[in-house]
Amino acid sequence: MTMRKKEIANVLLNVGAVELSPEELFTWASGIESPIYCDNRLTMSDPVGRKKIAEGLANLIREFYPETTIIAGTATAGIPHAAWVADILELPMVYVRSSAKGHGRSRQIEGKVSTGDKAIIIEDLISTGGSSLNAAAALRSEKVDVTGIVSIFTYELNKADEAFASVELSYKSLTDFGALIEASKEKGAINDQAIEELLAWHGKLKEGSL
């Protein structure tokens, strides 16, 4: 586990973004039932933590996607982080709805994009990758060049890797499931039995057997 992954994992733990419920499972937007829920929207209320996240995301873009000309946040959780990152990098920003709104100009993309823009999508987290793929498709329909996604957290699922590869998208995340489990163990946030249950669940999910 790198120091950066550990630092961001601790930001999530300290703000209470990670919730465990082995007995009463959470249901993700993808329909997957999970004993863990990561609500990164809570980081908005942590000025120190959100700054670390924004700087970390900006550094990922500088390192891996230096030709980026526009930042695109996914609605709604990716919007504030996209705004902070766009400010750090001094780049334009847009956000992408899950679908076109049913009134006004019926836009799915809010903000100005131009043919040939090189966009990076900012997500709060990546599970199966569905919302990122949807945002990328919307931007590409406007002739925007989308090459990658950066996120705060990833569940490290093979399904997401395969989905992104199928549409030629790469992604980078500040921290991941493994780092979160290690940080939780170090802080005593979860006991050994819960860790074993989480690792078993994650192993089955990663293999696609859930």
Backbone bond lengths (Angstrom), bond angles and torsions (degrees), N, CA, C in turn:
res aa  C-N    CA-C-N  psi(-1)  N-CA   C-N-CA  omega(-1)  CA-C   N-CA-C  phi
1 M - - - 1.457 - - 1.532 109.32 -
2 T 1.326 117.65 122.04 1.463 120.64 179.56 1.523 110.06 -73.23
3 M 1.324 115.96 161.35 1.467 120.52 178.79 1.523 111.08 -62.10
4 R 1.349 116.71 -36.60 1.464 118.73 179.93 1.520 111.01 -64.67
5 K 1.331 116.35 -44.72 1.465 119.51 179.67 1.524 110.86 -61.83
6 K 1.337 115.90 -42.02 1.458 120.62 179.79 1.525 111.13 -64.63
7 E 1.317 116.38 -43.26 1.466 120.63 -179.32 1.526 111.42 -60.98
8 I 1.335 117.13 -45.60 1.461 119.83 -178.85 1.520 110.85 -71.43
9 A 1.333 117.63 -36.39 1.467 120.13 175.87 1.527 110.19 -59.22
10 N 1.331 116.88 -40.33 1.465 120.73 178.67 1.523 112.28 -68.99
11 V 1.339 117.30 -32.30 1.468 119.88 173.94 1.529 109.26 -59.38
12 L 1.317 116.48 -45.68 1.468 120.94 -179.01 1.524 111.14 -64.66
13 L 1.323 116.24 -42.23 1.465 120.07 -179.70 1.528 111.11 -67.54
14 N 1.322 116.96 -42.39 1.464 121.05 -176.31 1.523 112.72 -65.96
15 V 1.340 116.66 -31.18 1.462 119.70 -178.84 1.530 111.39 -88.84
16 G 1.335 116.68 -3.53 1.461 120.53 179.08 1.513 113.61 79.47
17 A 1.345 116.21 25.82 1.462 119.83 -177.29 1.524 112.88 -75.70
18 V 1.345 116.38 -17.88 1.459 120.33 -176.91 1.524 109.99 -104.56
19 E 1.322 115.63 124.60 1.460 121.09 -179.66 1.526 109.19 -124.79
20 L 1.345 115.49 134.48 1.455 121.31 179.98 1.524 109.78 -112.57
21 S 1.322 115.52 137.24 1.461 120.35 178.94 1.530 109.14 -151.38
22 P 1.349 117.66 75.93 1.463 120.82 -177.63 1.528 113.65 -62.06
23 E 1.331 117.26 -30.19 1.462 120.26 -177.02 1.535 112.39 -82.82
24 E 1.323 116.82 -39.21 1.465 121.31 -178.42 1.535 108.25 -119.39
25 L 1.321 115.40 97.54 1.460 121.11 -170.14 1.523 112.84 -70.55
26 F 1.344 114.63 148.56 1.457 121.85 173.26 1.531 108.32 -85.20
27 T 1.326 116.68 150.68 1.460 120.81 175.44 1.521 108.69 -112.29
28 W 1.326 116.41 118.40 1.460 121.24 178.36 1.521 110.53 -74.78
29 A 1.334 115.93 167.66 1.464 121.06 177.83 1.530 111.25 -59.88
30 S 1.334 116.19 -28.07 1.466 120.98 179.63 1.523 112.52 -76.87
31 G 1.345 116.71 -8.74 1.461 121.10 -177.74 1.516 113.55 96.07
32 I 1.309 117.78 -9.21 1.466 121.81 179.57 1.525 109.78 -69.34
33 E 1.336 116.30 135.56 1.462 121.22 176.47 1.531 108.43 -93.96
34 S 1.313 115.11 131.07 1.460 120.38 -171.09 1.523 112.21 -136.47
35 P 1.336 117.32 143.44 1.467 120.36 174.72 1.523 112.83 -83.32
36 I 1.335 116.89 -1.45 1.462 120.94 -179.14 1.526 109.85 -130.23
37 Y 1.321 115.73 139.19 1.468 120.81 177.51 1.520 107.98 -131.62
38 C 1.305 115.37 128.83 1.472 121.17 -178.69 1.526 108.24 -112.74
39 D 1.319 116.58 106.97 1.466 121.80 -177.55 1.527 109.29 -103.61
40 N 1.323 115.08 85.76 1.468 119.97 -175.86 1.515 113.55 -72.26
41 R 1.333 117.23 -7.45 1.468 119.28 175.50 1.523 111.49 -62.82
42 L 1.325 116.38 -24.83 1.463 119.77 179.35 1.523 112.19 -65.85
43 T 1.320 117.71 -20.65 1.466 119.57 179.47 1.522 112.28 -66.55
44 M 1.329 117.15 -18.19 1.472 119.79 176.94 1.528 111.25 -60.54
45 S 1.336 116.07 -28.12 1.467 121.00 -176.35 1.516 113.55 -88.06
46 D 1.329 116.58 3.44 1.462 122.11 -178.99 1.530 108.55 -116.23
47 P 1.334 118.83 95.26 1.473 121.10 -175.97 1.520 114.03 -56.63
48 V 1.329 117.24 -40.41 1.467 120.31 -179.21 1.527 110.23 -71.05
49 G 1.328 116.12 -46.63 1.457 120.71 -178.39 1.515 112.67 -65.26
50 R 1.317 116.92 -42.59 1.459 118.65 -177.81 1.532 111.36 -67.63
51 K 1.331 116.31 -29.06 1.467 119.41 176.61 1.526 110.23 -68.71
52 K 1.338 117.08 -41.21 1.466 120.65 177.10 1.524 110.06 -61.03
53 I 1.332 116.20 -41.09 1.460 121.22 -179.75 1.527 110.21 -65.40
54 A 1.320 116.73 -47.83 1.468 120.33 -178.86 1.523 111.26 -61.08
55 E 1.321 116.55 -43.96 1.466 119.90 179.39 1.528 111.06 -66.11
56 G 1.340 115.50 -37.09 1.461 119.57 178.08 1.518 111.89 -65.35
57 L 1.326 116.96 -43.93 1.463 121.01 178.89 1.533 110.34 -64.67
58 A 1.329 115.84 -41.43 1.468 119.95 178.57 1.525 110.57 -61.86
59 N 1.327 116.71 -39.20 1.464 120.16 179.48 1.528 111.61 -67.60
60 L 1.332 116.92 -35.95 1.469 119.65 176.03 1.530 110.37 -61.52
61 I 1.318 115.78 -41.98 1.463 119.73 179.70 1.519 110.77 -66.58
62 R 1.323 116.76 -43.67 1.475 120.14 177.77 1.535 111.12 -58.80
63 E 1.337 115.93 -41.35 1.463 120.33 -174.73 1.519 112.91 -77.16
64 F 1.350 117.21 -45.39 1.457 120.49 -170.90 1.530 114.42 -104.29
65 Y 1.334 116.69 -21.73 1.468 119.50 -177.12 1.532 110.35 -134.80
66 P 1.325 117.11 59.36 1.469 120.29 -173.29 1.526 114.76 -66.94
67 E 1.330 118.23 -15.67 1.465 120.55 -178.96 1.527 112.59 -89.33
68 T 1.319 117.37 5.63 1.462 121.66 -178.90 1.531 111.68 -57.89
69 T 1.329 115.76 134.77 1.469 120.38 178.04 1.524 112.76 -117.32
70 I 1.351 117.02 -10.07 1.464 119.28 -179.33 1.525 109.46 -153.64
71 I 1.324 116.28 143.17 1.462 123.04 -179.88 1.521 108.70 -104.33
72 A 1.336 116.16 131.16 1.463 120.94 -179.55 1.519 110.03 -121.40
73 G 1.330 116.71 119.63 1.460 121.13 177.62 1.511 111.00 -97.33
74 T 1.326 116.62 145.76 1.460 120.14 175.21 1.524 109.00 -86.46
75 A 1.332 115.17 139.44 1.461 119.80 178.28 1.536 109.20 -81.04
76 T 1.340 117.22 136.09 1.453 123.89 -0.84 1.543 112.94 -105.89
77 A 1.322 115.26 -23.72 1.472 119.18 -170.36 1.519 113.77 -66.76
78 G 1.328 117.50 -25.49 1.461 119.22 -179.30 1.515 114.05 -83.24
79 I 1.334 117.21 -12.37 1.461 120.51 -173.01 1.531 113.36 -62.48
80 P 1.342 119.70 -53.07 1.471 117.42 -176.84 1.520 113.18 -62.84
81 H 1.332 116.94 -38.59 1.463 119.66 -179.88 1.529 110.62 -67.04
82 A 1.335 116.24 -37.96 1.466 119.75 176.72 1.524 110.45 -62.09
83 A 1.323 116.57 -39.74 1.464 120.75 -179.66 1.529 110.99 -64.69
84 W 1.326 116.76 -43.83 1.474 119.87 179.90 1.524 111.08 -66.43
85 V 1.324 116.44 -40.88 1.463 120.11 179.96 1.530 110.61 -67.23
86 A 1.324 116.78 -43.60 1.469 120.33 178.48 1.524 110.38 -59.32
87 D 1.330 116.44 -36.07 1.465 120.27 178.99 1.529 110.43 -67.67
88 I 1.334 116.94 -43.74 1.469 120.65 179.26 1.525 110.82 -61.59
89 L 1.338 116.00 -43.97 1.460 120.68 -176.36 1.521 113.19 -86.47
90 E 1.328 115.88 -4.84 1.464 122.02 -178.51 1.536 111.11 55.35
91 L 1.335 114.62 49.94 1.455 121.91 179.44 1.521 110.50 -121.14
92 P 1.337 117.51 157.02 1.459 120.56 174.30 1.535 110.02 -65.43
93 M 1.327 115.52 158.83 1.459 120.99 -179.67 1.515 110.47 -136.30
94 V 1.328 115.62 144.77 1.459 122.72 170.03 1.522 107.38 -132.98
95 Y 1.331 115.99 168.40 1.459 117.28 168.13 1.512 109.49 -132.25
96 V 1.342 114.90 156.03 1.448 121.63 -173.03 1.525 109.47 -119.99
97 R 1.339 115.96 122.72 1.465 121.23 176.16 1.524 110.01 -75.40
98 S 1.323 116.45 163.36 1.463 120.25 175.82 1.521 111.30 -68.01
99 S 1.345 116.05 -27.04 1.463 121.28 175.01 1.521 107.90 -155.32
100 A 1.323 116.25 163.97 1.467 119.85 179.23 1.521 110.05 -64.00
101 K 1.333 116.59 137.60 1.456 118.95 179.73 1.527 109.36 -69.28
102 G 1.318 116.05 152.81 1.461 120.79 -172.63 1.511 115.40 -91.00
103 H 1.330 117.39 18.62 1.465 119.48 178.87 1.535 108.77 -149.16
104 G 1.312 116.57 177.62 1.460 120.66 -179.77 1.519 110.73 61.42
105 R 1.328 116.19 -128.41 1.466 121.25 -178.85 1.529 113.01 -89.89
106 S 1.333 115.95 5.30 1.473 121.88 176.14 1.521 112.59 53.91
107 R 1.316 116.31 42.90 1.462 120.10 -177.43 1.524 111.91 -87.40
108 Q 1.313 114.99 144.40 1.461 120.72 169.49 1.520 110.05 -96.81
109 I 1.325 116.08 -32.59 1.467 121.31 177.68 1.520 109.14 -103.23
110 E 1.319 116.59 124.38 1.466 121.34 178.84 1.520 108.62 -105.03
111 G 1.320 115.75 124.17 1.445 121.64 -175.02 1.517 108.80 115.90
112 K 1.297 116.91 174.99 1.464 121.38 -173.70 1.525 111.73 -99.06
113 V 1.342 115.44 123.97 1.464 120.34 172.42 1.522 108.47 -122.32
114 S 1.324 115.21 154.12 1.460 120.93 -179.80 1.518 109.84 -131.14
115 T 1.318 115.59 152.06 1.462 120.74 176.21 1.525 110.39 -54.47
116 G 1.331 115.41 129.28 1.464 119.48 179.01 1.511 115.05 93.35
117 D 1.345 117.37 -8.93 1.467 118.85 174.10 1.523 109.72 -55.79
118 K 1.320 116.34 145.23 1.462 121.27 177.33 1.532 107.62 -108.53
119 A 1.334 115.09 104.01 1.458 120.64 -172.53 1.521 112.57 -103.11
120 I 1.319 114.63 144.79 1.455 122.40 167.88 1.523 106.57 -116.65
121 I 1.325 115.67 133.47 1.465 121.82 -179.85 1.522 109.26 -91.02
122 I 1.324 115.94 135.26 1.459 120.65 176.99 1.528 109.47 -110.13
123 E 1.333 114.86 124.43 1.463 123.77 178.79 1.517 109.46 -115.98
124 D 1.329 117.21 153.58 1.462 118.50 171.80 1.523 110.18 -77.49
125 L 1.347 116.79 -40.04 1.457 119.49 175.59 1.521 110.44 -152.15
126 I 1.322 115.20 161.40 1.463 121.38 177.76 1.520 108.91 -124.33
127 S 1.334 115.20 122.22 1.462 119.93 172.59 1.527 107.76 -108.19
128 T 1.337 117.38 -87.32 1.468 120.07 177.54 1.529 112.21 -90.34
129 G 1.340 116.59 -12.41 1.460 120.44 177.34 1.516 115.21 90.88
130 G 1.337 117.35 5.58 1.458 120.63 -175.33 1.510 115.42 -58.97
131 S 1.324 117.60 -46.72 1.470 119.89 -176.91 1.531 111.01 -68.93
132 S 1.334 117.12 -34.20 1.464 120.57 177.46 1.527 110.97 -65.77
133 L 1.322 116.27 -43.39 1.464 120.88 179.13 1.525 110.83 -62.77
134 N 1.327 115.72 -39.55 1.457 120.29 178.79 1.524 110.82 -64.05
135 A 1.332 116.48 -44.21 1.468 121.19 179.24 1.524 110.79 -64.62
136 A 1.329 116.58 -41.91 1.463 120.18 -179.96 1.525 111.04 -63.20
137 A 1.337 116.48 -41.07 1.466 120.33 179.64 1.521 110.98 -63.77
138 A 1.346 116.54 -40.55 1.467 120.51 179.63 1.524 110.67 -63.96
139 L 1.318 117.03 -43.67 1.469 120.86 -179.89 1.526 111.03 -67.55
140 R 1.310 116.51 -42.22 1.461 119.76 -179.87 1.525 111.66 -65.68
141 S 1.320 116.99 -29.37 1.469 119.47 177.29 1.527 111.32 -66.11
142 E 1.344 116.20 -19.31 1.464 121.85 176.49 1.532 111.27 -98.91
143 K 1.333 116.08 17.21 1.468 122.89 177.91 1.530 112.95 66.04
144 V 1.324 115.76 28.12 1.465 120.87 175.05 1.524 108.32 -90.24
145 D 1.306 116.92 138.51 1.459 122.98 179.54 1.529 108.57 -86.60
146 V 1.327 116.35 107.35 1.471 121.62 179.64 1.527 107.67 -106.80
147 T 1.323 116.38 119.41 1.468 119.20 -177.66 1.518 113.30 -111.08
148 G 1.329 117.86 -19.63 1.456 117.57 -176.38 1.514 114.91 -165.35
149 I 1.321 112.84 173.86 1.463 122.56 179.28 1.521 107.76 -129.46
150 V 1.324 116.80 140.63 1.460 120.50 168.62 1.520 107.97 -121.31
151 S 1.322 115.60 141.61 1.464 119.81 -177.12 1.519 110.25 -138.96
152 I 1.326 114.08 164.38 1.461 119.40 175.72 1.526 109.90 -73.25
153 F 1.338 116.05 -42.42 1.463 121.41 -170.07 1.515 110.37 -143.24
154 T 1.328 116.69 145.41 1.462 121.82 172.32 1.523 109.88 -132.45
155 Y 1.339 114.90 144.01 1.462 120.46 175.49 1.531 111.81 -81.90
156 E 1.330 117.62 -1.13 1.474 122.98 176.98 1.530 112.73 59.95
157 L 1.311 116.88 45.85 1.460 120.31 -177.76 1.528 111.56 -93.42
158 N 1.323 115.94 138.21 1.458 120.76 177.51 1.525 111.24 -59.58
159 K 1.327 115.93 -33.30 1.461 120.32 -178.64 1.525 111.03 -59.79
160 A 1.328 116.71 -40.77 1.466 120.39 178.02 1.527 110.69 -67.74
161 D 1.327 116.39 -44.42 1.470 120.30 179.13 1.526 110.62 -56.21
162 E 1.321 115.78 -46.43 1.467 120.88 -177.90 1.525 111.47 -67.16
163 A 1.345 115.71 -40.03 1.466 119.71 -179.05 1.525 111.07 -64.63
164 F 1.330 117.08 -43.24 1.463 120.69 179.78 1.533 111.06 -67.44
165 A 1.320 115.66 -41.73 1.464 119.14 -179.94 1.528 111.23 -62.14
166 S 1.335 116.56 -33.87 1.463 120.22 -177.05 1.523 112.71 -66.83
167 V 1.340 116.93 -22.40 1.467 120.06 178.79 1.535 111.09 -117.33
168 E 1.316 115.78 18.93 1.469 122.61 175.47 1.529 112.51 58.27
169 L 1.314 114.80 51.02 1.457 121.98 174.43 1.524 109.01 -119.48
170 S 1.318 116.54 138.63 1.456 120.13 172.14 1.522 108.16 -107.85
171 Y 1.329 116.57 163.59 1.468 117.72 176.03 1.520 110.86 -146.99
172 K 1.320 113.82 150.94 1.453 122.15 178.21 1.532 107.88 -132.43
173 S 1.322 115.77 140.86 1.466 120.23 -179.86 1.517 110.59 -128.92
174 L 1.321 115.67 149.49 1.459 120.50 -179.40 1.527 112.10 -71.44
175 T 1.338 116.46 -36.59 1.462 119.84 178.54 1.514 108.16 -147.66
176 D 1.328 116.01 172.35 1.456 119.07 -174.18 1.530 111.31 -146.91
177 F 1.335 114.98 -179.58 1.457 121.02 -176.35 1.525 111.72 -58.87
178 G 1.334 116.27 -45.51 1.454 119.36 -179.00 1.519 112.93 -61.24
179 A 1.328 116.44 -43.17 1.466 121.01 179.09 1.523 111.14 -65.85
180 L 1.319 116.11 -37.08 1.461 120.38 179.71 1.532 111.39 -65.59
181 I 1.326 116.24 -41.11 1.460 119.91 178.11 1.523 110.49 -64.62
182 E 1.331 117.26 -43.80 1.469 120.90 179.67 1.523 111.54 -63.23
183 A 1.334 116.06 -44.05 1.469 119.71 179.49 1.526 110.70 -65.17
184 S 1.324 116.90 -39.29 1.471 121.14 178.53 1.516 110.77 -62.92
185 K 1.323 115.68 -40.27 1.468 120.54 179.52 1.525 110.46 -65.41
186 E 1.329 116.78 -44.05 1.469 121.00 179.74 1.525 111.98 -62.01
187 K 1.328 116.09 -37.41 1.472 120.28 -178.15 1.524 112.11 -83.41
188 G 1.337 117.43 -8.57 1.456 120.70 -176.61 1.512 112.28 72.54
189 A 1.331 115.95 24.01 1.460 120.64 -177.21 1.520 112.34 -74.35
190 I 1.331 116.94 -26.02 1.463 121.16 177.30 1.521 108.79 -138.24
191 N 1.345 115.77 148.71 1.460 119.84 -177.86 1.527 111.41 -84.61
192 D 1.329 115.86 172.13 1.460 121.10 -174.86 1.529 112.20 -62.13
193 Q 1.330 116.55 -37.63 1.467 119.52 -179.44 1.529 110.66 -64.60
194 A 1.332 115.49 -43.40 1.467 119.82 179.44 1.525 110.76 -63.87
195 I 1.329 116.66 -38.30 1.465 120.77 178.45 1.525 110.17 -62.45
196 E 1.338 116.37 -44.93 1.468 120.34 179.04 1.523 110.86 -60.67
197 E 1.338 116.86 -41.56 1.460 120.96 179.87 1.522 111.36 -65.54
198 L 1.327 116.21 -41.71 1.462 120.72 179.44 1.523 111.45 -65.42
199 L 1.333 116.62 -42.86 1.464 119.96 179.95 1.522 111.10 -65.79
200 A 1.339 116.84 -37.85 1.465 120.54 178.54 1.527 110.12 -66.11
201 W 1.336 116.11 -44.17 1.478 120.63 177.97 1.524 110.58 -61.57
202 H 1.326 115.86 -44.80 1.462 120.01 -177.50 1.527 110.81 -65.64
203 G 1.342 116.95 -38.83 1.448 120.11 178.91 1.525 111.95 -61.57
204 K 1.322 116.32 -43.27 1.472 120.55 178.44 1.520 110.96 -66.46
205 L 1.328 116.33 -41.55 1.465 120.52 -179.26 1.522 110.89 -66.06
206 K 1.319 115.77 -40.50 1.469 119.67 -178.36 1.536 110.76 -65.27
207 E 1.332 115.11 -34.85 1.461 119.68 179.46 1.530 112.34 -79.02
208 G 1.358 115.91 -12.13 1.450 119.68 -179.01 1.512 114.11 85.02
209 S 1.342 116.72 19.25 1.470 119.54 -178.47 1.518 112.72 -95.68
210 L 1.343 117.70 8.32 1.465 121.57 175.49 1.509 109.65 -110.62
